[in-house]
């Protein structure tokens, strides 16, 4: 994997200072701690690149640790998908794969220590009662009636909670901090709750599970993490992170917060992404419209393009929305240099070249990638009947439309000049069925000997040699820039883009694509970048996904027409 140039940011400045002062003995040890309750998305990629990248650049270590403290929402499917995605991005946790559940016994003992110090107690309040008594930003909370139980009673009750004596939700273990604290998270937060749910990693061994706030700081401490890098929403959790470690008097990593990634025209909430999957509004977690890494992979994005994107957007302290075009440009720039060009007609219109000999086929030479001569050339067949794009013809062309029209001449890519001489329509519908043209045999692969010029070059495919294929055109999942900006209580799916997927079933491809394999990428000239779909393609029926469009003038003109 190519190592990008290091870009300084406030996190690296903190680490540089810590190394200079020998704060952690010169060590740098980070972690990526996903919850296995969904598939990773592009926002997680930013965290992965940040944590593993820092470890790489400082000759440190980075752990992969699953924050598996809520078995109700977790599944081994998610565990395996997360491991696959981290590897796909190009990072290696080596022998440092951990689960928070690996530490459940130690976490239980830490909780016992807090009880013995008088810093934790067993509470019988319900979730609703705790929420009611929590107070507000301007008003202090109300102490639980069970806050002043004795240490002995709390130890006994906590042990019996572990042994399964009490019903789910009937008791919790809470930190004994300050019900008037200005930070609401410090008002006697819950550390343990009773849940009789089978755990994907520990089975039925436990019926009490620690909360994220209790577990995360302790796992960081046990693993010797130096810099616990979190997204900005955890800034208000930091006082609790510090309080737990300080009360226990154990090794204390530093929590540092950065702005999470927000990407335009999509959502990066696993809860919302799960909703899309469960309501079958998308074709699973790896739907190419999804911002998941598995979706982007199937869409045709490369690990290097995503790493470049994460490097470009950088690390900041304030939340912003990054436009989707930034991500698209990263894959465009890479594929422009690394994939072959081919010709494909997505919405075919037949053209018959009247003065071209019937039954004749000739082979023309085409360049595979003008950006890199090592790609070489290929032969493409040309015959009397060809297909062009419907959009490349106008019977009554508007201003600035320079492509084919009655009486007008254009260049066929790598072939000849042709002129439209007749339009054939369906007598019932008026739909254009085919065009009749003539060609100039002196213009093969170049300009006219008499010096005349044409203003447009269009792509084409020989009709008798064409490969039939399905092409799936993907667009943004939502039709507004910020789908999260909706009225309170509104369904976020109201802004789903009804045109986010268009399936074309009658596409005509040049014959070199007959043996295209799943996962292979191409530039369809003038149309965009495409990949052979890994799910729906078969040897006899390839399916192509559009990765991203081209930045060209044709798209701009089409919008005006």
N, C-alpha and C positions, 0 to 999 in steps of 0.2 A: 504494500500500500504506500502510495506517494505521500510523504509528509509535507503538509502545507507550511508556508512561511508563518511563523508565530506572530500573532497580532496581540499586542498588549491590551489588557483590560483591567478593571479594578480588582478582579479576583486574582489574576496573576500578580498584580502589584502587592496584594496582601501576602501571597505565597512568597514572593521575592523578599519581603520584609521579614517574614517568619524564618526563612532560610538564613538571612543575614544575622538575625538575632539568635539563631540556633534554638528556636522555640520548641521544635519537636525533634531535636537532634539532627536537623537537616533532612528529615524524612518528609516525603509527600505521599499520602495514601488517601485515595478517594474511593467512592463507591457509587454504583448505579443501583437504586433500590426500588424496582417496579413492583406494583401490586399485581398479582396474577389474576386479575378480574376482567381482562379484556386484552385485545391485541394492541401492540405498540403503534403509535402514530408519529407523524413528522415532528410534533413537539417533543416526544421522547428522544427522537434522533438528536435534537439539539443538546439535550442533557447527556446522552451517550457520548457524543463527540466531545463535549466539554469535559466530562469526568475522565474518560479514557484518554482524551488528548492531553490533558494536564499531566496525568500519570506518565504518559509516553515522553512528553517534553521535559519533565523534571526527573526522568529515570526513577519514577516511583512505581506505585502499584494501584490498581483499581479492582475492587471486588464487584461481582454481580451478586446482589443479595435480594431475594424475594421477600417482600413485606407481606407475608401471608398470615395475617392476624384476624382475618374475617372469612371463615370458611363458607359462609352463606353465599358469597359471590365469587369464590375462587374455584379454579379447575386446573387439572394437569394439562389440559389442552392449551391453556393460556401460558403455562410454564414453558412448554415445549416451543410454542410460537415465539415467545420472547427470546429464548436462547437462539433460535434460528435467526431472528431479526438482528440480534447483536452481532452474531457471526457474519451475517450477510453484509452488514455495514463495514466489516473489516476489523473488528476488535476481538480481543482474546482475554478472557479472565483467568486463563491458565488453570491453576488448581484452587482458585478462590471463588468457588460457587457456594453460596450460603443461603440458608433460609432463616427467617426470623424464628420460625418454629423450631429450629435446631437449638435455640437458646431458651425454650419455654421453662425448663427446670431452673435455670439461672435467673430468669426474669421473676419467677415465683419467689425465689429466695430474696431477690432485691426488694420485692413487695413486702415480704415478711420483715426485712430490716427497717423499712419505713414505718411499718406498724409499730415495731418495738421502740422506735424513736418518737412515737406519738405523731407521726407525720402522715398517717393514712388510717382510714377507718372504713368499716363495713356499713353501708347505708341501705335502708329499706325503701327509700323513696322510689317512685316510678319515674320513668323518663319525663312524663308530663309534669310531675310535681317538681322535679329538679329544674326543668325549663321555667316553670312558674316562679320558683324561688331564686332564680339566678340573678334577677335584677336587670338593670339597663345600664347604658353608658353613663347616665346621670344619676342613677339610683343604685345604692348598694344591694347586694343579694341578702337572702334570709338563710340563716344557718339551718342545716338539717336537724331534725329532732334526735337523730342518732349520731350526731357529730362528736359527742363527748362520751361515747362508750369507752370502757377501760381497755387498756392494751390487751389484757388477758382475754376479754370477751371478743375483741376484734380478731385476735390470733385464732381463737376457737372457731369463730364464724367463717373466717377465710379458709381455714383447713376444711371445714365441712362444705363450703362452696366447691372446693376442688374435688371433694369426694362425691359430689352429685346429690347432696341431701336436699337441696332447695330447687324449686322450679325455675325455669328460664325467666330472666327478667325480674326476679323477686328481690335480688340483692346485687349491689355493685361494691367494688372497692374504690374509694375516692381519696384523692390527695387532700390533706388537711392544710390548706394554705391561707386564703384570705377571701372571705365572701364580700369584702368591700374593695377588692383590688381593682384598679382602673382597667386592667386587661381582663375581660370576661373569661378568658381561657384559664386564668389563674384562680377562679372562684371554685375551689374544690372540684377539680376535674375528675372524671371517671378514669380509673386505671385498669380495672378488670370488670367484665360482665359475664353472666352465665349464658352459655349457648350450647345446647345439645345438638351439634351439627358435626357430621363426620368431616374430618380434615383430610385434604388430598395428600398430605405429607406425614401426618402423625396418626391418622385413623381416628379411633375412638378413645385415644389415651386421655384427652383433655375435654372437659366440659366448661372450663372457664378460659377466656381468651383476653390477652392484653389489648389495650387500645393502641393506636398508632403513636400518639404522643408519649405514652409510657415506654413503648417498645423501641422506638427509633433511636433515641439518644443512647439507650443502653446497648443496642446492637453496635452502634458506631463505636462506643467505648470498648466493648469486648473485642472488636476487630482491630482496634488501634488506628482507626481513621483519624487523619489529621485535619482535613478540611471537608466538612459535611455540606455539600453544595446543594441547595434547595431552590425551588422557585419562589417568587415573591410572596405568594399567599401564605407561606410558612413563616414570614417575618414575625407575625404576632404570636407564633408558637415558640419562638426562641427563648423568651423568659422561662417557659415551662421546661424546655430542653435543658437550660442551664440549672434551673432549680433542682430537678431530679438528680442530676449528676453531682451538684454541690452538696445536697443533703446526704447522698450516699458516700461522698468523699472518694470517688473513683476517677479514673483517667477521663479527661475532659477534652473532646475534640471541639473545633470551632465551627459553628454553623454560619454559612454565608448564603445570602439570598440574591437571586438574579431574576430578571424579568422573563417570564415564560414566553414561548412563541405563540403568537396569535396570527393565523394565516387567513387572508381574505377569502370569502366565498365558500367557507367550510366551517365545521365545528371541530374543536379539539377537546371535547369532553367525552370520556369513555362512556359515561352514562347515556349521553345523547347518541353516540355511535352505536351503543348496544340497542337503543330504542330503534334506530334505523334498521338494524339487522333483525330484531325480533318482530318488527312490524312488516318485514319483507319489502321495505322501501328501497333496499339495495340488494345486490346479489351476494350477500355474505360479507364477512370481514375483509375479504380480499377483492371486493368489487373495485374495479379500476377507478371509480369515482371517489372512493373513500380515501381519506388522508392517512390511513394506516400504512405502515411500511410494507405489509403484504399486498395491499391494494396498489401502492406505488410501484412495487416490484412487478406485479402483473401488468400494470399500465405500461411498463417499459422503462421506468426510471432506473438508473444505475446507482450503486453505492457511492461511487466517486462523485456523481452529480449532487447527491444529497449531502455528502460531506462538504462539498464546495459551497453549497447553499448555506449550511450551518456556519461555515467559516465566514462567508460574506456578511451575514446578518449580524454577526458579532454578539457580544454579551453586554447588556445594559442593565440599569437599575429601574428603568421606567417601562411600563407596559405600552406597547404599540402594536398596530396591526401591520404585518408585512404583506405586501401585495403578492398575489399568486404569480404574477408575471416574473418576479425575482426567481422563484423556483423554476418556472418554465424556461427562463433564459439559461439557467445552469445546465439543463439537459440539452437544450438546443445547441449551445456552444460545444458541448462534448460530442453529440451525435453528428454535427456538421463535419467533424474531422474523422470520425471513427466508423461510420456506416456507409455501405454502398448506396448509390442512387439507382432507382429502377423507375419504370413507368407503369402506372396503374390508372385505370379509368373507373371512377366510382359511380358515376351516373351516365351510363353509356348512350351515345347517339351514333347510329351507324352512318358511315360515310362511304359512298361508292365512287371510286375514281374512274370515270368513264373511259378515259383514254389510256388507262394502264392495262397491259395485256392480261386477259383472263387466264387463270391457271398459273401465272408467273409468281414466283416468290424469290426475293433477293435478301441477302443478309447485309445489314448495315452495322457499322462499328459504333459502339456507344462507350462513353467514358464512365467508369464506375464511381470515381470520386475525384472531382477536379481539385480538391484540397490536398490530395495525396496521390502522386503518380504511381505509388507502389500498389495501389488497388487495381491497376491495369485497365483493360477494356473487355467488352463482351460483344457478342453478335446478337442482333435482334432482327427477327424476320419482318419483312414488309411485303404487303400484298395489295390486291385491288380493293378489297374491302377492309376498312379499319373502323375502330371506335374512337371517338373523341368525347370530351366532357360536354354534357348538355349546356353548361354555363359558358362554354367557349364559342357558342353561336347565338346570335341575335338576328331575328328576321328584320327587325326595325331597330338598329343599334342606337343607343343614346350617345351623347357627346362623351368623349374620353373612353369609349369602348373600341378597342383596336383589334379585337380578335375577329373570328370568322363571321362574315355576313354576306348576303347576296351580292355577287359581283366583286367581292373583296378577296384579296390574296393574303395568306399567312404562311409562315414556315412551320413545317412539321419537324419536331425535334429530331436531329440526326438524319433527316430524310430530305424531303423536297418542298418546294413552294406548291401550294394548292389554291385553287380559286373555286368558290361556290358558284355553280351555274344553275342549280335547280333545287327547290325544296319540295319534298313529298309529305303530304299531310293525311291524316286519317279523315275520310270524308264525313264521318259522323261527329267526331269530337273536335276536329280541327287541330289535334295534337300533331306535332312534327314527328314523323316516323323515320325519315332518313334524308340525307343530303346527297346530292350528286355534284361532284367536283371534277376539275381537270388538274393535271399536274404538269410541271415543267421539268422534263427529264434532265435539263442542263444544270439544275440547281441541287443535285444530290450532295448533301452534307455541307453546302456552302452557299455563297451569294450567287445571284443571277449574273451571267457573263455580260449582260447588257447594262449592268450597274443599277437596275431598279431595286428599290428597298421595300421591305415590309416592316410593319410596326409591332408585330407580335409573333412569338414562337409558342406553339401549343404542343402538349404531349398527346400520345395516341397509343393504341395497341392493335396489332394485326388481328382481325376478327377470327380467322381460321386457326390461329395459334394461341388464342387467349386462354388463360386459366381462369375458371370461374371461382369466385371466392365471396365470402361474407366479410364485410368490413364494419366495425363498430366505432362510431364517432362519439367520443366522450367530450363533455364540456364540464364546466364547474357544477358542483353538486347543488349549490344554492344560487339564486339569481340576485342576491343582494350582497354587498361587500361584507357586512357584519351580521350574520344570521342570529347572533346572540342578542342583538339590539332589538328586542321586542317588548311589548307590553307585559307587565307582570301577570302571570297566569296563562299567557298565550302559548299555543303549541308552536314550538320552534320549527316544525316541519311545514308551516304555512308558506315559507319562503323557498321550499325545494324547487329546483329548476326543472320544469316539465320537459325541457329539451336537453337534459344532461346526457341522454343516450339516444342516438339514432342508429338503427341497424339497417344497413344496406345489403341486400341479398343478391344483387345482380351485377356485381363488380367484375371488371375484366382486367386481368393482370398479364404482364408480359410473361412468356413461357419460362424465363429463368427462375420464376418463383414457384414453379411446379413442385419442387422438392424442398421448399422452405420448411425449416424445423421450428417447433415451439421454442420461443425465447429469442429467435433471430430478429434483429432490428434492421430497418431499411428507411431510406428517405424515398417517399413517393414524390417524384419531381413535381414541384408547384403545389403540392397538397399537404405535405407535412411529414412527420416521422411516425413510423408504425412498427409494431412488434407482432409476431405470430403468437396468438393467445395460447397460454399453457393449459387452459381448462377445456375449451370447446373445440380446438383444432383436432382434425383427424388427418391421416396420410392422404386421403382422397378429397378432403374438404377443409382447406385452411381457413382459419378465421383470424383476421388482423384487427388489432386494437390501435386506434390513433393515440400516440403518446402525447404529441403536442403539434400545433399548427406551425406553419412557416411564417416568418415575418416578411411579407411581400406586399407589393402594391395591388395584387389581384384581390386579396381579401378586403383591402380598403375600398376598392372600386365596387366590389360585389355588394358592400353595405349601402352604397349610394344608389344602386340600381333598383 
